[in-house]
């Protein structure tokens, strides 16, 4: 299981999404966590940014769904952090 931590960033200067992923060298446009966070931020229309810390335990490319699971976790955590009010059904 990978570990993820989410921290709010407030204020105009801190409205961006920042990802610390241990230098996985995944291009931002292909990183599922960033894609999920960016899509939800656009939906939420929030000025609050976030810092996401991802510590990989599941090997990349191992076929165990680590990236997809991390993206889903991102949506759930940021839904709560940004108070989007989306439900899981």
OpenMM code with the backbone's topology and positions (N, CA, C; nanometers):
from openmm import Vec3, app, unit

residues = "UNK UNK UNK UNK UNK UNK UNK UNK UNK UNK UNK UNK UNK UNK UNK UNK UNK UNK UNK UNK UNK UNK UNK UNK UNK UNK UNK UNK UNK UNK UNK UNK UNK UNK UNK UNK UNK UNK UNK UNK UNK UNK UNK UNK UNK UNK UNK UNK UNK UNK UNK UNK UNK UNK UNK UNK UNK UNK UNK UNK UNK UNK UNK UNK UNK UNK UNK UNK UNK UNK UNK UNK UNK UNK UNK UNK UNK UNK UNK UNK UNK UNK UNK UNK UNK UNK UNK UNK UNK".split()
positions = [
    Vec3(0.0836, -0.1166, 0.0000),
    Vec3(0.0000, 0.0000, 0.0000),
    Vec3(0.0887, 0.1237, 0.0000),
    Vec3(0.0563, 0.2208, -0.0885),
    Vec3(0.1266, 0.3485, -0.0903),
    Vec3(0.0715, 0.4366, 0.0220),
    Vec3(0.1494, 0.5371, 0.0598),
    Vec3(0.1079, 0.6308, 0.1631),
    Vec3(0.0909, 0.7679, 0.1004),
    Vec3(-0.0178, 0.8361, 0.1379),
    Vec3(-0.0438, 0.9695, 0.0852),
    Vec3(-0.0837, 1.0624, 0.1993),
    Vec3(-0.0348, 1.1849, 0.1916),
    Vec3(-0.0697, 1.2889, 0.2887),
    Vec3(-0.1113, 1.4125, 0.2100),
    Vec3(-0.2142, 1.4810, 0.2580),
    Vec3(-0.2702, 1.5974, 0.1897),
    Vec3(-0.2677, 1.7166, 0.2846),
    Vec3(-0.2169, 1.8293, 0.2357),
    Vec3(-0.2067, 1.9503, 0.3158),
    Vec3(-0.2674, 2.0663, 0.2376),
    Vec3(-0.3580, 2.1436, 0.2997),
    Vec3(-0.4153, 2.2589, 0.2293),
    Vec3(-0.3131, 2.3712, 0.2153),
    Vec3(-0.3247, 2.4451, 0.1072),
    Vec3(-0.2447, 2.5659, 0.0848),
    Vec3(-0.3453, 2.6766, 0.0555),
    Vec3(-0.3473, 2.7801, 0.1357),
    Vec3(-0.4462, 2.8851, 0.1181),
    Vec3(-0.3812, 3.0157, 0.0735),
    Vec3(-0.4634, 3.1038, 0.0220),
    Vec3(-0.4165, 3.2329, -0.0261),
    Vec3(-0.3855, 3.2288, -0.1742),
    Vec3(-0.3912, 3.3425, -0.2381),
    Vec3(-0.3722, 3.3510, -0.3830),
    Vec3(-0.2363, 3.2949, -0.4250),
    Vec3(-0.1342, 3.3235, -0.3472),
    Vec3(0.0003, 3.2747, -0.3826),
    Vec3(0.0128, 3.1236, -0.3634),
    Vec3(-0.0829, 3.0606, -0.2960),
    Vec3(-0.0746, 2.9177, -0.2671),
    Vec3(-0.1918, 2.8402, -0.3254),
    Vec3(-0.2406, 2.8814, -0.4396),
    Vec3(-0.3579, 2.8164, -0.4966),
    Vec3(-0.3234, 2.6985, -0.5879),
    Vec3(-0.1981, 2.6673, -0.6004),
    Vec3(-0.1574, 2.5599, -0.6911),
    Vec3(-0.1564, 2.4233, -0.6216),
    Vec3(-0.1476, 2.3223, -0.7039),
    Vec3(-0.1351, 2.1848, -0.6554),
    Vec3(0.0122, 2.1472, -0.6644),
    Vec3(0.0668, 2.1037, -0.5537),
    Vec3(0.2078, 2.0656, -0.5465),
    Vec3(0.2136, 1.9171, -0.5117),
    Vec3(0.2954, 1.8431, -0.5839),
    Vec3(0.3086, 1.6994, -0.5593),
    Vec3(0.4533, 1.6648, -0.5285),
    Vec3(0.4725, 1.5989, -0.4168),
    Vec3(0.6029, 1.5447, -0.3795),
    Vec3(0.5900, 1.3934, -0.3901),
    Vec3(0.6564, 1.3354, -0.4878),
    Vec3(0.6376, 1.1927, -0.5140),
    Vec3(0.7665, 1.1125, -0.5096),
    Vec3(0.8679, 1.1660, -0.4474),
    Vec3(0.9930, 1.0914, -0.4357),
    Vec3(1.0665, 1.0761, -0.5670),
    Vec3(1.0514, 1.1736, -0.6565),
    Vec3(1.1221, 1.1722, -0.7848),
    Vec3(1.0866, 1.0514, -0.8720),
    Vec3(0.9574, 1.0274, -0.8899),
    Vec3(0.9149, 0.9153, -0.9749),
    Vec3(0.9387, 0.9420, -1.1227),
    Vec3(0.9652, 1.0654, -1.1580),
    Vec3(0.9937, 1.1036, -1.2967),
    Vec3(0.8784, 1.0722, -1.3913),
    Vec3(0.7571, 1.0945, -1.3455),
    Vec3(0.6392, 1.0818, -1.4309),
    Vec3(0.6062, 1.2220, -1.4805),
    Vec3(0.5920, 1.2416, -1.6123),
    Vec3(0.5545, 1.3748, -1.6617),
    Vec3(0.4220, 1.4196, -1.5990),
    Vec3(0.4114, 1.5463, -1.5591),
    Vec3(0.2901, 1.5937, -1.4915),
    Vec3(0.1609, 1.5628, -1.5666),
    Vec3(0.1638, 1.5709, -1.6989),
    Vec3(0.0427, 1.5461, -1.7773),
    Vec3(0.0026, 1.3980, -1.7794),
    Vec3(0.0899, 1.3097, -1.7317),
    Vec3(0.0595, 1.1668, -1.7258),
    Vec3(0.0420, 1.1153, -1.5827),
    Vec3(0.0698, 1.1998, -1.4846),
    Vec3(0.0637, 1.1576, -1.3443),
    Vec3(-0.0825, 1.1531, -1.3010),
    Vec3(-0.1336, 1.0344, -1.2707),
    Vec3(-0.2756, 1.0181, -1.2395),
    Vec3(-0.3191, 1.0978, -1.1177),
    Vec3(-0.2328, 1.1110, -1.0187),
    Vec3(-0.2668, 1.1889, -0.8988),
    Vec3(-0.2856, 1.3355, -0.9358),
    Vec3(-0.1944, 1.3918, -1.0143),
    Vec3(-0.2065, 1.5309, -1.0568),
    Vec3(-0.3272, 1.5516, -1.1471),
    Vec3(-0.3529, 1.4569, -1.2354),
    Vec3(-0.4690, 1.4678, -1.3241),
    Vec3(-0.5984, 1.4697, -1.2432),
    Vec3(-0.6087, 1.3825, -1.1433),
    Vec3(-0.7285, 1.3768, -1.0597),
    Vec3(-0.7439, 1.5053, -0.9790),
    Vec3(-0.6366, 1.5515, -0.9179),
    Vec3(-0.6421, 1.6730, -0.8361),
    Vec3(-0.6780, 1.7948, -0.9209),
    Vec3(-0.6199, 1.8052, -1.0380),
    Vec3(-0.6467, 1.9186, -1.1263),
    Vec3(-0.7919, 1.9190, -1.1726),
    Vec3(-0.8435, 1.8029, -1.2100),
    Vec3(-0.9824, 1.7943, -1.2547),
    Vec3(-1.0785, 1.8332, -1.1422),
    Vec3(-1.0536, 1.7855, -1.0208),
    Vec3(-1.1421, 1.8183, -0.9092),
    Vec3(-1.1302, 1.9662, -0.8720),
    Vec3(-1.0110, 2.0221, -0.8808),
    Vec3(-0.9937, 2.1649, -0.8502),
    Vec3(-1.0739, 2.2503, -0.9478),
    Vec3(-1.0733, 2.2146, -1.0742),
    Vec3(-1.1537, 2.2871, -1.1728),
    Vec3(-1.3021, 2.2758, -1.1405),
    Vec3(-1.3460, 2.1575, -1.1019),
    Vec3(-1.4863, 2.1359, -1.0645),
    Vec3(-1.5213, 2.2171, -0.9400),
    Vec3(-1.4337, 2.2163, -0.8413),
    Vec3(-1.4611, 2.2807, -0.7129),
    Vec3(-1.4554, 2.4331, -0.7219),
    Vec3(-1.3860, 2.4841, -0.8227),
    Vec3(-1.3691, 2.6290, -0.8382),
    Vec3(-1.3171, 2.6916, -0.7079),
    Vec3(-1.2155, 2.6301, -0.6519),
    Vec3(-1.1589, 2.6748, -0.5249),
    Vec3(-1.0264, 2.7463, -0.5458),
    Vec3(-0.9982, 2.8405, -0.4572),
    Vec3(-0.8681, 2.9069, -0.4581),
    Vec3(-0.7688, 2.8362, -0.3668),
    Vec3(-0.8166, 2.7367, -0.2940),
    Vec3(-0.7293, 2.6621, -0.2042),
    Vec3(-0.6490, 2.5602, -0.2833),
    Vec3(-0.5205, 2.5658, -0.2703),
    Vec3(-0.4349, 2.4669, -0.3331),
    Vec3(-0.4093, 2.3523, -0.2365),
    Vec3(-0.3168, 2.2673, -0.2726),
    Vec3(-0.2825, 2.1574, -0.1829),
    Vec3(-0.1416, 2.1094, -0.2119),
    Vec3(-0.0862, 2.0494, -0.1103),
    Vec3(0.0427, 1.9808, -0.1229),
    Vec3(0.0137, 1.8343, -0.0972),
    Vec3(0.0497, 1.7511, -0.1914),
    Vec3(0.0277, 1.6075, -0.1803),
    Vec3(0.1640, 1.5404, -0.1689),
    Vec3(0.1789, 1.4600, -0.0665),
    Vec3(0.3028, 1.3834, -0.0482),
    Vec3(0.2679, 1.2368, -0.0725),
    Vec3(0.3329, 1.1762, -0.1708),
    Vec3(0.3089, 1.0371, -0.2093),
    Vec3(0.4348, 0.9568, -0.1825),
    Vec3(0.4203, 0.8546, -0.1009),
    Vec3(0.5318, 0.7629, -0.0734),
    Vec3(0.4949, 0.6282, -0.1326),
    Vec3(0.5621, 0.5915, -0.2417),
    Vec3(0.5329, 0.4678, -0.3135),
    Vec3(0.5860, 0.3463, -0.2385),
    Vec3(0.5002, 0.2456, -0.2282),
    Vec3(0.5375, 0.1149, -0.1754),
    Vec3(0.5081, 0.0105, -0.2839),
    Vec3(0.3939, 0.0260, -0.3500),
    Vec3(0.3570, -0.0632, -0.4605),
    Vec3(0.4456, -0.0284, -0.5804),
    Vec3(0.5139, -0.1258, -0.6390),
    Vec3(0.6038, -0.0973, -0.7518),
    Vec3(0.5287, -0.0415, -0.8722),
    Vec3(0.5888, 0.0596, -0.9353),
    Vec3(0.5296, 0.1145, -1.0579),
    Vec3(0.5337, 0.0086, -1.1674),
    Vec3(0.4240, 0.0013, -1.2432),
    Vec3(0.4190, -0.0915, -1.3555),
    Vec3(0.4016, -0.2356, -1.3143),
    Vec3(0.3716, -0.2595, -1.1885),
    Vec3(0.3555, -0.3962, -1.1393),
    Vec3(0.2182, -0.4560, -1.1664),
    Vec3(0.1274, -0.3756, -1.2225),
    Vec3(-0.0058, -0.4259, -1.2531),
    Vec3(-0.0952, -0.4407, -1.1307),
    Vec3(-0.0597, -0.3729, -1.0221),
    Vec3(-0.1365, -0.3850, -0.8985),
    Vec3(-0.2319, -0.2679, -0.8768),
    Vec3(-0.2397, -0.1761, -0.9720),
    Vec3(-0.3347, -0.0662, -0.9644),
    Vec3(-0.2970, 0.0437, -0.8678),
    Vec3(-0.1703, 0.0585, -0.8375),
    Vec3(-0.1265, 0.1608, -0.7427),
    Vec3(-0.1590, 0.3021, -0.7888),
    Vec3(-0.1342, 0.3332, -0.9143),
    Vec3(-0.1610, 0.4671, -0.9669),
    Vec3(-0.3091, 0.5004, -0.9666),
    Vec3(-0.3910, 0.4053, -1.0081),
    Vec3(-0.5360, 0.4263, -1.0092),
    Vec3(-0.5897, 0.4424, -0.8681),
    Vec3(-0.5411, 0.3615, -0.7779),
    Vec3(-0.5827, 0.3703, -0.6380),
    Vec3(-0.5409, 0.5040, -0.5776),
    Vec3(-0.4216, 0.5501, -0.6104),
    Vec3(-0.3750, 0.6791, -0.5601),
    Vec3(-0.4596, 0.7934, -0.6158),
    Vec3(-0.4992, 0.7846, -0.7416),
    Vec3(-0.5859, 0.8870, -0.8011),
    Vec3(-0.7216, 0.8885, -0.7322),
    Vec3(-0.7776, 0.7710, -0.7048),
    Vec3(-0.9062, 0.7629, -0.6351),
    Vec3(-0.8952, 0.8187, -0.4936),
    Vec3(-0.7870, 0.7870, -0.4256),
    Vec3(-0.7644, 0.8402, -0.2910),
    Vec3(-0.7539, 0.9916, -0.2950),
    Vec3(-0.6884, 1.0438, -0.3970),
    Vec3(-0.6760, 1.1883, -0.4147),
    Vec3(-0.8133, 1.2534, -0.4271),
    Vec3(-0.9004, 1.1944, -0.5083),
    Vec3(-1.0351, 1.2503, -0.5254),
    Vec3(-1.1125, 1.2504, -0.3935),
    Vec3(-1.1033, 1.1426, -0.3198),
    Vec3(-1.1753, 1.1330, -0.1916),
    Vec3(-1.1203, 1.2347, -0.0913),
    Vec3(-0.9891, 1.2423, -0.0791),
    Vec3(-0.9279, 1.3329, 0.0187),
    Vec3(-0.9544, 1.4794, -0.0164),
    Vec3(-0.9392, 1.5146, -0.1442),
    Vec3(-0.9592, 1.6539, -0.1821),
    Vec3(-1.1061, 1.6924, -0.1844),
    Vec3(-1.1949, 1.5976, -0.2087),
    Vec3(-1.3384, 1.6235, -0.1955),
    Vec3(-1.3676, 1.6708, -0.0536),
    Vec3(-1.3067, 1.6073, 0.0432),
    Vec3(-1.3235, 1.6457, 0.1834),
    Vec3(-1.2517, 1.7782, 0.2132),
    Vec3(-1.1264, 1.7894, 0.1711),
    Vec3(-1.0454, 1.9077, 0.2004),
    Vec3(-1.1065, 2.0342, 0.1401),
    Vec3(-1.1550, 2.0233, 0.0164),
    Vec3(-1.2111, 2.1389, -0.0533),
    Vec3(-1.3620, 2.1516, -0.0331),
    Vec3(-1.4196, 2.0621, 0.0462),
    Vec3(-1.5626, 2.0633, 0.0776),
    Vec3(-1.6491, 2.0696, -0.0482),
    Vec3(-1.6224, 1.9776, -0.1418),
    Vec3(-1.6968, 1.9726, -0.2666),
    Vec3(-1.8373, 1.9173, -0.2495),
    Vec3(-1.8570, 1.8347, -0.1474),
    Vec3(-1.9892, 1.7777, -0.1219),
    Vec3(-2.0270, 1.6629, -0.2137),
    Vec3(-1.9299, 1.6047, -0.2818),
    Vec3(-1.9593, 1.4895, -0.3691),
    Vec3(-1.9732, 1.3654, -0.2832),
    Vec3(-2.0676, 1.2761, -0.3200),
    Vec3(-2.0806, 1.1509, -0.2462),
    Vec3(-2.0162, 1.0381, -0.3248),
    Vec3(-2.0014, 0.9244, -0.2618),
    Vec3(-1.9284, 0.8120, -0.3230),
    Vec3(-2.0135, 0.7260, -0.4144),
    Vec3(-2.1436, 0.7513, -0.4230),
    Vec3(-2.2273, 0.6659, -0.5078),
    Vec3(-2.2454, 0.7190, -0.6465),
] * unit.nanometer
topology = app.Topology()
chain = topology.addChain("A")
for resn in residues:
    res = topology.addResidue(resn, chain)
    for name in ("N", "CA", "C"):
        topology.addAtom(name, app.Element.getBySymbol(name[0]), res)
